[in-house]
């Protein structure tokens, strides 16, 4: 398992590769249903205030969101 940056933790606000802002709900193992490949540090995001969750398989693709 690789070492995650300090700003990448549950509850942090981040920007995904498509510039969508989300709050990290969980960081952990995920199996890609298309390839059946196991991703050990996938990041599960949800928009602030709720709505549909999405997954970013590569945590290195995320950027820290600007503080409010």
Short mmCIF file of the C-alpha atoms (twelve columns), coordinates in Angstrom:
data_MODEL
# 
_entry.id   MODEL 
# 
loop_
_atom_site.group_PDB 
_atom_site.id 
_atom_site.type_symbol 
_atom_site.label_atom_id 
_atom_site.label_alt_id 
_atom_site.label_comp_id 
_atom_site.label_asym_id 
_atom_site.label_seq_id 
_atom_site.Cartn_x 
_atom_site.Cartn_y 
_atom_site.Cartn_z 
_atom_site.pdbx_PDB_model_num 
ATOM 1  C CA . UNK A 1  0.000   0.000  0.000   1 
ATOM 2  C CA . UNK A 2  1.376   3.418  -0.902  1 
ATOM 3  C CA . UNK A 3  1.593   6.315  1.501   1 
ATOM 4  C CA . UNK A 4  -1.244  8.815  1.081   1 
ATOM 5  C CA . UNK A 5  -0.640  12.576 1.324   1 
ATOM 6  C CA . UNK A 6  -1.720  14.099 4.647   1 
ATOM 7  C CA . UNK A 7  -4.533  16.119 3.045   1 
ATOM 8  C CA . UNK A 8  -6.115  12.964 1.586   1 
ATOM 9  C CA . UNK A 9  -8.347  11.597 4.365   1 
ATOM 10 C CA . UNK A 10 -12.006 10.874 5.083   1 
ATOM 11 C CA . UNK A 11 -13.958 14.130 5.289   1 
ATOM 12 C CA . UNK A 12 -11.507 16.095 3.110   1 
ATOM 13 C CA . UNK A 13 -12.815 18.136 0.184   1 
ATOM 14 C CA . UNK A 14 -11.070 17.270 -3.094  1 
ATOM 15 C CA . UNK A 15 -11.314 17.821 -6.843  1 
ATOM 16 C CA . UNK A 16 -11.470 14.798 -9.124  1 
ATOM 17 C CA . UNK A 17 -9.889  14.616 -12.615 1 
ATOM 18 C CA . UNK A 18 -13.054 16.206 -14.105 1 
ATOM 19 C CA . UNK A 19 -12.904 19.135 -11.620 1 
ATOM 20 C CA . UNK A 20 -15.937 17.894 -9.685  1 
ATOM 21 C CA . UNK A 21 -15.671 18.715 -6.006  1 
ATOM 22 C CA . UNK A 22 -16.462 15.990 -3.517  1 
ATOM 23 C CA . UNK A 23 -16.007 14.979 0.099   1 
ATOM 24 C CA . UNK A 24 -14.064 11.783 0.733   1 
ATOM 25 C CA . UNK A 25 -16.386 9.214  2.285   1 
ATOM 26 C CA . UNK A 26 -14.022 6.248  2.317   1 
ATOM 27 C CA . UNK A 27 -10.591 5.169  1.066   1 
ATOM 28 C CA . UNK A 28 -10.193 1.474  0.537   1 
ATOM 29 C CA . UNK A 29 -10.356 -1.600 -1.625  1 
ATOM 30 C CA . UNK A 30 -12.640 -1.631 -4.651  1 
ATOM 31 C CA . UNK A 31 -13.057 -4.150 -7.461  1 
ATOM 32 C CA . UNK A 32 -13.537 -2.666 -10.920 1 
ATOM 33 C CA . UNK A 33 -16.590 -4.508 -12.265 1 
ATOM 34 C CA . UNK A 34 -15.410 -4.195 -15.879 1 
ATOM 35 C CA . UNK A 35 -11.899 -5.613 -15.416 1 
ATOM 36 C CA . UNK A 36 -12.316 -7.478 -12.094 1 
ATOM 37 C CA . UNK A 37 -9.084  -5.754 -11.013 1 
ATOM 38 C CA . UNK A 38 -8.723  -4.972 -7.304  1 
ATOM 39 C CA . UNK A 39 -7.816  -1.348 -6.529  1 
ATOM 40 C CA . UNK A 40 -6.408  -1.187 -2.965  1 
ATOM 41 C CA . UNK A 41 -6.762  2.592  -2.379  1 
ATOM 42 C CA . UNK A 42 -9.786  3.714  -4.362  1 
ATOM 43 C CA . UNK A 43 -11.413 6.919  -3.144  1 
ATOM 44 C CA . UNK A 44 -15.182 7.067  -2.661  1 
ATOM 45 C CA . UNK A 45 -16.534 10.612 -3.038  1 
ATOM 46 C CA . UNK A 46 -19.886 12.294 -2.504  1 
ATOM 47 C CA . UNK A 47 -20.879 15.887 -3.255  1 
ATOM 48 C CA . UNK A 48 -21.084 18.115 -0.191  1 
ATOM 49 C CA . UNK A 49 -24.658 17.967 1.096   1 
ATOM 50 C CA . UNK A 50 -25.355 14.521 -0.353  1 
ATOM 51 C CA . UNK A 51 -26.325 13.048 -3.726  1 
ATOM 52 C CA . UNK A 52 -24.830 10.160 -5.673  1 
ATOM 53 C CA . UNK A 53 -21.426 8.757  -4.696  1 
ATOM 54 C CA . UNK A 54 -18.700 8.140  -7.278  1 
ATOM 55 C CA . UNK A 55 -15.359 6.359  -7.176  1 
ATOM 56 C CA . UNK A 56 -11.927 7.544  -8.270  1 
ATOM 57 C CA . UNK A 57 -9.702  4.470  -8.602  1 
ATOM 58 C CA . UNK A 58 -6.382  6.352  -8.576  1 
ATOM 59 C CA . UNK A 59 -5.981  8.648  -5.577  1 
ATOM 60 C CA . UNK A 60 -3.057  10.372 -7.342  1 
ATOM 61 C CA . UNK A 61 -5.561  11.871 -9.798  1 
ATOM 62 C CA . UNK A 62 -7.172  13.930 -7.006  1 
ATOM 63 C CA . UNK A 63 -6.263  17.480 -6.008  1 
ATOM 64 C CA . UNK A 64 -6.853  19.245 -2.735  1 
ATOM 65 C CA . UNK A 65 -9.816  21.647 -2.950  1 
ATOM 66 C CA . UNK A 66 -9.289  25.278 -1.972  1 
ATOM 67 C CA . UNK A 67 -10.301 26.016 1.636   1 
ATOM 68 C CA . UNK A 68 -13.594 27.817 2.107   1 
# 
